[in-house]
Amino acid sequence: MVPGRGKKGFNAVDFIKNARHKSAPSPADESAAKMDESLYFIHMIKNGATVATGEHEALTRIFTGQKMYVDTRDISLAPHLMLDGVWEESFTKIFRRYLKPDSVFFDVGANFGYFGLVAGTEITSEGSIHFFEPNPLLAAYIKRTVSINGMWGRSKVVQKAVGASRAKLALTVPGDYFGSASMVIDEQVVAAFVDKKELRSFKVDQVSLDDYVEEAGLKKVDVMKIDVEGYEESVYRGMNQTIKKNPDLVVFLEFTAGSYKDPKGFFKQIKRDFKNVYLCDEVLKPVETISDLDETIKKDGFAMIAFSNINL
């Protein structure tokens, strides 16, 4: 997430008013939409759900009722989780639709582990959740969150970057924007939010998704969320075999066009590999060319897209 750009705050009242008709793509999902409404209403009336557990650490509760550890120094994501209990509510509703009890879910760029944690409400021991987070500060919190929610039997926390191949690279964290850590920091953007002296760097190992899938002995991958602050192109280059071997794969990817050397070429490659590409807004909107994303990218600095060979 680019600091200060594009991420909307949570309005619980509006969400509850619209949850049913926005989150239910068909009558069969009406009960799931009602459950979402109930969970968000419970969230609204639960005061004092965040407690300090250390000098810079807090334990909070998200809208699902699950508990999550966060670092209170972070100002990119932690405040939203502590005060709202949700992050990117529209996308949260969308991606949950495609999770099943036996799904294998990859959270690439897991941050504090919010999306992987939410996936744990849908995925049972028949499936698995894989959190990829190279930042050692954040990976430590994910491990504790997985433990306190009893998810180790179906979860794996991978403290590595994901890219095109194996490597050891520098991960840069801009000041207190823990969620904006990246392998490809945009210095112009960073300069507007933090002093260069506030940049921290960690040497981290990188793995490709193809190598990880083979080494982990996974027979399938069902759903991915890829949000790695402009490094998505490299992640994609390392998942060719995974794409070929999983014809029903559903991928959600934060398309940060301004960070890519060839954004048009990247988008065209996605279109060659997948029959259907969508813009994730309040609903999924089919897109055919990168130009269809221009308005969203101009407004937010990125566009969350979904793609699959199945109709979403």
N, C-alpha and C positions, 0 to 999 in steps of 0.2 A: 504494500500500500504506500503510495506516495504521500508524504506528510501533508495533511490538511486538504487533500483533494479527493473528491468523489465519493467518500463514504458517508452515507446518510445516517443521521441520528434516528433513534427509535421512538415512535409515537404509539404507545400502547393502545390508546383509545381508537385511533384510526385503524390500527391493525385488527383489533377485535371487531370493529364494524365491518371490515372487508375480508376477514380471514376465510369465511366459508366459501364465498363465490370465487375468491382468487386462488385459494389453495386446493380446490376440488376440481380437477380436470374432467371428471365424469361423476354421475350419480353414485357409482360404486365407491367413490372416495369421500362421500359425504360424512361418514362417521369419523374418518381421519381428520377432516376439517373441523368437526365439532370438538374433537379432542384437542386440536391446536387452540381453538378458542378458549377452552377450559384451562389449558396450561398457561396461556397468556393472562387470563383473568386472575388465576392464582398468583402469578408473578406480580401483578399490580398491587395486590393487597398484602404481600409478604414484606413487611418492613424489617430492616436490620438483618438482611440476609448475607451481609459481608462482614467478616471479622478479621482483625489483624492477627497474624500468627507469627510475625517476625518483624525485624526492623524495616524491611522493604517488601514484606510478603503479606498476602491476604488470601483468605479462603472465601470464595463467593459461590453463589448458587445461580445457575442459568435457568432459563424458562422451563426446561424439561424436568427440573428438580434435581438434576445432577450437580455435584460439587466440583469446583475448579480452583486450582491454585494460580495466582497471578502475582506479578511483581508490580508493586504500587508506583515504582518510578517510571514505568512505561506510560506514555501519553498517547499512544496510537490506538491501542485496543483495550487495555485494562480498564480505563474509566467507563467504557461502554458496557463491558461485561459486569462490572461491579454495580453500576447504577441502573442499567437497563435489563441485564440478564439475557441479552440477545445481541447478535452481530449480523448485519446485512439480512434483515428479516425476510425480504422478498426472495433473496437467493436461498436462504435457509429453507423456506417452504418448498421451493422448486426442487432442490437437490434431494430432499428427503423422499420425494415420490419414487425415486428410482432405486431405493435401497430395499433389499429383501432380507429375510432372516439368514440366508446362506450367501449373501453378497460378500465379495472381497473388495474392500474399499481402500484406495490410496489417497492419503491427505498429504500432498506434496507442497511443502512450505506450510507446515502445520501451525507455526506461531505458538500460541499457548495451548493448541490442540482443540479449539472450539468445534470445528466441523467433524473431526474424528470422534469427539465426545458425543456430539449430537447423533452421529451415525450409530453409536452404541445403543441408542434407544430402539433402533430397528434391526440391527444385526446381532444375531445370537451366536452361540458357540459353533453353529453350523458354518458360519462365515468367519471373516477376520478383518481387522482394521490395522492399517500400517501408517504410522505417523512418521513423516520424513522432515526432520528439523535439524539443520546443522549448527544453529546457535546454541552453544552449551548452556547459556543462561536459561533459554526457553525449554530445551530438551529436558532439563532437570525438573522443571515444573510439570511437564507433560507426564513424566514417569510417576510423579506423586499423584497427579490427577487420575491417571489410569489405576493406580493402586487404591485410592480412596473410593473409587466407584466400582471396584471389584471386576475390572475389565482385563486383567492380565491374561486370562485364559483365551481371549480372542483378540489380543492386541500385541503389536510390536512397535517399539519406539526406535527409530533408526536415526542416530545422531550423525547424519551425513548430508552433504549437499547432493542434489540430483542434477545430472547433466548428460552430455553426449558420451562421456567415457570416464574411465577411472582417472583420478588426478588428485593432487593436493593443492588447494587454492585458498585465497584470502577472502574471508567473509567480512564485510564492513558494516558496522552498526552505527547509524547516525544519531548520536546523542541519546535522548530518552525515547526516540522512536524505535523501540525494539522491533516492532512489526514491519519496519521498513528496511531491515537488514537485507543486503543483496551482494551477489558476486559482481554486479555491474552497477555501481553507484553512479547516478547522474549528478555530477558535481554542481551543475548549474541549479538543479532543483534543490539539492541539499543546502547550498549556500543561502537559500532564501529562508531556511528554517533553523539551521544549526551552524555553529562555528566549526571550521575545519579541525580545531583543536579538540572538539568533542567527538570526533570519529574514532571508533575503536575497531581493531581488526583482529580476527582469529584465523589461524590456519586450520582448515577443515578438510576432511576426506570427501571425495566425490565418487558417486557410483551412478551407473546408468540404470534405468528401470529394467531394461532387457537383462542385464547381468543380475540385478537383484531378484527378478522373477525366477531366473534359472537357479540361482544359488539357494533361494528359499524353497524351491520345489513346488511353486504354486501352479496349480493346474489351470487356473483361470484368474482373470481380473475383470471385475464388473463395472466399477465406477471409480473415477479419479476426479480430484479437485487439484488443479495446478495453479498456484499463486506464488511466484518466486521473484517478484519485483523486477521484471524486465529480463529475467533469465529463462523465460518459458521456451524460447526458440531452441536453446541448448538441451533442455529437458526433452523436448519433442524429438530431437535428432537421436536421442538415446533410447527410444521406445518403438522402433520400427517393427521388431519381431513381436512385441506385445500387441501391437495393433493388428498385425496379420493373424495372430493366433486367437484373437478374441473378437469375433465378428459382431458381437452385440455390445461391445464396450461403449460406455457413456462417459464422455470427458467434459468437465467444466474447466475452462482456462481463462485466466485474466489476461486479455490481449492488450498489452501495453505497447502500442505501435511505435511510440516515440523512442523506445529503448532498443528497437530492433534495427539491424543493418538493412534488412530488406523485408519490411512488413508486408508488402504486397506479395512477395514470393512466399513468405511464410503462410499467409492466408490461403494462397492458391494451393499450397501443398496440403493443407488441411482439407480443402475442398476435393482434392484428388483422392485423398485417403478415406473420406467419409461422405456418405450420400447427403446427409442432412446437417446443416449448420444453423444455429439459432443465436439470437441476442437474448441474454437473460435480463429481462426488465421486470415489471410486475408479472408478466407472463412471458413465455417463450415466443419470440418472433422470428420466423424464418428469414435468413439473409442469404444473398447470392454472391455479393461482391464486397470487398473491403469498404467500398464507398457507403454501404448500408450502415456501417459503424461510425461514420464520420461525426455525426451529430453527438453521439454518446461520448466518443473519445474527446471531442472538442470541449464538452461540458465537464467530464469527469477525469480526463487524462488517461482513461483506459476503457475497455468494454469487456464485461464478463460474457463469454460465449460458451455455448454447449454444442457438442457435435457427436454424432453417432451414425451408424448404418441402419438403425431402427428409427421409426418415427417417434419423436418424443412429444 
